[in-house]
Amino acid sequence: MGSTQRDVLILNCRDNLRMAFLHMLIFALFSLSTAALAAPPLVAVDVGHGLKDSGAISARGRSEFAFNRVFAEVLAGALRQRAIGVREVNFAGDIRSLADRPAQAAGSDFFIAIHHDSISESYLHFWDWDGSEASYTDVKRGFGIFVSAQNPDLPTSLRCASAMGAMLRLAGFVPSTWHGRRHLAADAENGVWYYDNLVVLYRTTLPAVLFEAGVIKHREEELELLDSERQALMADALATGIAACLFVTGKSARE
């Protein structure tokens, strides 16, 4: 696909997302017309892993934490463009305890942990990258969204997760079906799966999801995940889904 065709595709996807968001926002405002509008939502955006525990290593030797931090910053900007407040969690990469992440998010209306995916060693192959041996896979790619059945507000977690997945699919992103090997489906069509024992999802008072943006061990998808225009499009889709979900919910944990 040439650069001109690609630019047109990105613009069309963004137009579709804006139209979908407008329709959802109109519905939300209509739903709230008989009640006072709630305070603007506040979303806690958590950067997965950190400086000490950098997470998975990509096919070209880049740490997962580096991917997570960049995308979390893009998502934070997309949320703020929608008049949604952002509480930054672990953007400096210095949180060591998993339980400290939801603790720092207390008082927010929603929690999203940003991650990038890998794969088990049995599915890895090896290649020479920049003079060193590196591992990669060709069998797994795509996004995934996880919720915990132990979350104290599972209905909102599920509703927001499905809204996020639907907006991602509308924007042209494809969910990974690989997670069905280990996890029960919550909404497989939109890439939502149960992962009950994730600390950041159940040791909290908030509705929460963990988002895997893609598979950094997949050589082609790794490069896509580094593309700034694609990052912006993905963040736009996520922010649209989160905004639609929270505005329809019409309540704030800070009230």
C-alpha positions in Angstrom: 0.0 0.0 0.0 1.4 3.4 -1.0 1.8 6.3 1.4 -1.1 8.2 -0.2 -3.5 5.2 0.1 -2.4 4.7 3.6 -3.0 8.3 4.6 -6.5 8.2 3.0 -7.2 5.0 5.0 -6.1 6.6 8.3 -8.2 9.7 7.6 -11.3 7.6 6.8 -10.8 5.5 10.0 -10.5 8.7 12.1 -13.7 10.1 10.5 -15.5 6.9 11.3 -14.3 7.0 14.9 -15.4 10.6 15.3 -18.8 9.9 13.9 -19.2 6.8 16.1 -18.1 8.9 19.1 -20.6 11.6 18.2 -23.4 9.2 18.0 -22.5 7.6 21.4 -22.1 11.0 23.0 -25.5 12.1 21.8 -27.0 8.9 23.2 -25.2 9.6 26.5 -26.4 13.1 26.8 -30.0 12.0 26.0 -29.7 9.3 28.7 -28.6 12.0 31.2 -31.1 14.7 30.2 -33.3 14.2 33.3 -30.4 14.4 35.7 -27.5 16.7 36.4 -24.4 16.0 34.3 -21.7 14.3 36.3 -18.2 15.7 36.7 -15.9 14.9 33.8 -14.5 11.4 34.1 -11.0 10.7 35.4 -9.1 7.8 33.9 -6.0 6.3 35.5 -3.5 5.3 32.8 -0.9 2.8 34.1 2.3 2.1 32.3 3.0 -1.6 32.6 6.4 -2.8 33.9 9.1 -0.3 34.7 12.8 0.5 34.8 13.7 -2.5 36.9 11.3 -5.0 35.5 11.2 -4.0 31.8 8.8 -6.8 30.7 9.1 -8.7 27.4 11.8 -8.0 24.8 10.8 -7.3 21.2 12.0 -9.1 18.2 14.5 -6.3 17.7 15.6 -6.0 21.3 13.4 -3.1 22.6 11.9 -3.4 26.1 8.2 -3.7 26.6 8.3 -0.9 29.1 9.6 1.4 26.3 6.6 0.5 24.1 4.2 0.9 27.0 5.4 4.3 28.1 5.2 5.8 24.6 1.8 4.5 23.9 0.5 5.5 27.3 1.5 9.1 26.6 -0.3 9.0 23.2 -3.4 7.6 24.9 -3.3 10.2 27.7 -3.3 12.9 25.0 -6.2 11.4 23.2 -8.2 11.2 26.4 -7.5 14.8 27.3 -8.7 15.9 23.8 -12.1 14.4 24.9 -12.2 16.5 28.1 -11.4 13.4 30.1 -9.0 13.8 33.0 -5.9 11.6 33.2 -4.1 10.3 36.3 -0.7 9.2 35.2 0.5 6.0 37.0 4.1 4.7 36.7 5.0 7.0 33.8 8.4 7.4 35.4 8.7 3.6 35.7 9.6 3.6 39.4 6.6 1.7 40.9 7.8 -1.8 42.0 4.7 -3.2 43.7 1.8 -4.3 41.5 -0.6 -3.4 44.4 0.7 0.2 44.4 -0.6 0.8 40.9 -4.4 0.6 41.6 -3.6 2.3 45.0 -2.3 5.3 43.1 -5.4 5.3 40.9 -7.8 5.5 43.8 -10.4 8.1 43.3 -10.4 7.7 39.5 -13.4 6.5 37.5 -11.6 3.9 35.4 -8.2 2.2 35.3 -6.4 1.0 32.2 -3.0 -0.8 32.3 -1.0 -0.5 29.1 1.0 -3.5 28.0 2.4 -5.2 24.8 2.3 -8.9 24.4 4.8 -11.7 23.9 4.5 -15.5 23.5 5.7 -18.6 25.2 9.2 -19.8 24.4 8.0 -23.0 22.6 6.7 -20.7 19.7 9.8 -18.7 19.3 12.4 -18.8 16.5 15.7 -17.1 16.3 17.3 -14.7 13.9 20.3 -12.4 13.7 19.4 -8.8 14.5 22.1 -6.1 14.5 24.8 -8.7 15.1 23.1 -10.4 18.0 20.7 -13.4 18.2 17.1 -12.4 18.9 13.9 -14.3 19.2 10.6 -13.7 17.3 7.3 -15.4 16.3 5.2 -15.5 13.2 2.1 -17.2 14.8 0.6 -14.6 17.1 -0.3 -10.9 16.6 -3.2 -8.6 17.4 -4.6 -6.7 20.4 -6.2 -8.1 23.5 -8.3 -6.7 26.4 -8.5 -8.4 29.8 -10.9 -8.1 32.7 -11.1 -9.9 36.0 -14.3 -11.5 37.3 -13.1 -10.5 40.7 -13.2 -6.8 39.9 -15.6 -5.0 42.2 -17.3 -3.3 39.2 -17.3 -6.1 36.6 -20.3 -4.7 34.6 -18.6 -1.4 33.9 -15.3 -3.1 33.2 -17.0 -5.4 30.7 -19.0 -2.6 29.1 -15.9 -0.4 28.7 -13.8 -3.3 27.4 -16.3 -4.2 24.8 -16.7 -0.5 23.7 -12.9 -0.2 23.4 -12.7 -3.4 21.4 -15.5 -2.4 19.1 -13.9 1.0 18.4 -10.6 -0.7 17.7 -12.2 -3.0 15.2 -14.0 -0.1 13.6 -10.6 1.5 13.1 -9.2 -1.6 11.4 -7.4 -3.3 14.2 -7.7 -7.0 14.6 -8.0 -8.8 18.0 -5.8 -11.8 18.6 -7.6 -15.1 18.9 -4.6 -16.7 20.6 -5.9 -15.8 24.0 -8.7 -18.3 23.6 -6.1 -21.0 24.3 -5.8 -20.0 27.9 -8.6 -17.6 28.8 -12.4 -17.7 28.8 -14.0 -15.3 26.4 -15.9 -12.3 27.8 -16.5 -10.8 24.3 -14.3 -12.7 21.8 -15.5 -10.7 18.8 -14.2 -7.5 20.3 -11.0 -9.1 21.8 -12.1 -9.2 25.5 -11.0 -12.1 27.7 -11.1 -13.0 31.4 -7.8 -13.0 33.3 -9.1 -13.2 36.9 -5.8 -13.3 38.9 -4.2 -10.1 37.6 -3.5 -7.9 40.7 -4.0 -4.6 38.9 -7.5 -5.7 37.9 -8.9 -7.2 41.1 -7.1 -5.4 44.0 -8.8 -2.1 43.2 -12.1 -0.3 43.8 -12.3 0.8 40.2 -13.6 -0.8 37.0 -10.4 -1.8 35.2 -8.9 -3.4 32.1 -5.5 -4.5 31.0 -4.8 -3.7 27.3 -2.3 -5.6 25.2 -1.7 -3.3 22.2 0.0 -6.0 20.1 2.7 -8.6 20.0 6.2 -7.2 20.0 7.8 -10.6 19.3 6.1 -10.5 15.9 8.6 -8.8 13.6 6.0 -7.1 11.3 3.7 -6.0 14.1 6.6 -4.7 16.2 7.3 -2.2 13.4 3.6 -1.3 13.2 3.5 -0.7 16.9 6.4 1.8 16.6 4.6 3.8 13.9 3.4 7.1 15.4 0.4 7.5 13.0 -0.8 4.0 13.9 -0.3 4.7 17.6 -2.4 7.8 17.3 -5.1 5.9 15.4 -5.2 3.2 18.1 -5.2 5.7 20.9 -8.0 7.6 19.2 -10.1 4.4 19.0 -9.4 3.4 22.7 -10.2 6.9 23.9 -13.4 6.9 21.9 -14.5 3.7 23.5 -13.6 4.7 27.0 -15.3 8.1 26.6 -18.5 6.5 25.2 -18.6 4.0 28.1 -18.0 6.5 30.9 -20.2 9.2 29.6 -23.1 6.7 29.2 -22.4 5.5 32.8 -22.8 9.1 33.9 -21.3 8.7 37.4 -18.0 9.7 38.9 -16.1 8.1 41.8 -15.2 11.6 42.9 -18.8 12.6 43.6 
